């Protein structure tokens, strides 16, 4: 990225971060105490956006598929799980310290200028040699803090699926291929959290472990890559900004037979949203060896018993939320109450992702009939979608406030609704579209069906 593009990207991210705080999407965790680096709180709008994303993922990955079931594993697990999986010994990043500015960096953040390693913060060349840094958060279970009570906050949700494989298989009575899905928190003690919520120490994952026969592993890897690209398109991220990066043999995990990173063009550069990996039977085999318990599959038709292979699409909730906000952010011009053009900030969320689906306005707040009818319409819509009622300020200002938080539709109750100007328009309202700003007249009785068809 050249300097001019970096400047534009930085300005865009600055505006996005400001909007997120101003409108209640994302706040710095523990802000009144100076914050905690790499940790974030989601406000009223952010939690709705996040919930919409997770609900849609669950719908298309679990509810709309006959051969995928869900589970919710605990964050704390027996330490033996992390020993068997290899995390305790190998879940590390190379860390470098800058002796000049005292910055602590991941080794891949160090700048190489003409063969000389430099700190990206101060340009200093006095750097320590890289050393391994374990990313897991250690904690203790029970009353004593000794080696026997050590465990870790999970760095991924996948291992609880693997260790519960047999239980889920038996109760769900599924046949290969089948999947186990999970959404949950994970924790990594990142050396240098950065780019807003992109790299955090506490984050959420949406993971699927899709179990299959060995000879079908590559086929399902390709299948899930395409399905996951479609998913992002269906939530409003265009295919042109998505990239399937195939990880070369020398860079992927030793047990993987194929891995793709699905990347998105953030303002701060192309970065990973999701990994789709063919993990073979490594994880199940590790837990079989360590626990001594059978985690195999018996095929009733062929009478074969074997350990399944697995393909894992693993997406970051927080990264995807950030991508949705970055993709939605836009500025255009719109006329104010006096017809003068002004800059309009708008979040062009896909309606199914938008935190609030519809806003309802009485044209005037001091007219009891308009207010009563508007509140009645808001109550009519609430069982079907998230609705915001607003009666404060000029109608144009109210439109702008909703545009800025990404509400796709606005309903205005005016004097035509009351039948005062034209009896033929009684019990109709103005339905405004956020993106085109065009308005149409629709009957109140049809509002629920019109809006539900547009926000799904």
KANORVEN-V78560 format. One line per field, one symbol per residue. psi: psi as a letter, one per 30 degrees, with the letter a starting at -180 (. if undefined). burial: + if it has 16 or more other C-alpha atoms within 10 Angstrom, else -. A space follows every 10 residues. Layout:
psi->???
burial->???
This chain:
psi->kleeeeeeee eeeeeeeeee eegheklkkh efgfljkgkk kkaeeeeeee eeeeeeeeef fdegkfgkll ljlleklkff efeeffeeff ilkkkkkjfe ggkklkeffk kjjhgkklkf efglgiklkk lkjkfkjkak kafkiaefgk akkkflfeee eefgeeeeee ffhllkkllk lkklklkkik eiklhbgejl fklkkjkkjj kllefgeeef eeefeeeeee eeefggjkef gkkjjkklef flkffkgkkk kjlkilfglk lkekkjkjgb geeeeefeee fgkkhakkje efgkklkllk kjjjkkeeee eeeeeeefkl kakkkafggk klkkkkjhkk effkekekkk kkekfgjeee eeeeeeeeee fefflkkkkk gklleeeeee eeefggjfkk kkjafeefgf ejffgkhllk jkkeefglkl kkkeffeeee eefff.
burial->--------+- -++--++-++ --+++++++- ------++++ +++-++++++ ++++-+++-- ++----++++ --+-+-+--- ++-++-++-- +++-++++-- --+++++--+ +------++- ----+-+--- --++++---+ ---------- ++++++++++ +++-+--++- ------++++ ++++++++++ +++--+++++ ++++++++++ +++---+--+ ++-++--++- ++--+++--- -+++------ -----+++++ ++++++++-- ++++++++++ ++++++++-- ----+++--- ------++++ ++++++++++ +++++++++- ---+-+---- ---+++++++ ++++++++++ +++++---++ +-+++-++-+ +---++++++ +---+--+++ ++++++++++ ++++++++-- ----++++++ ++++----+- -+-+--++-- +---+-
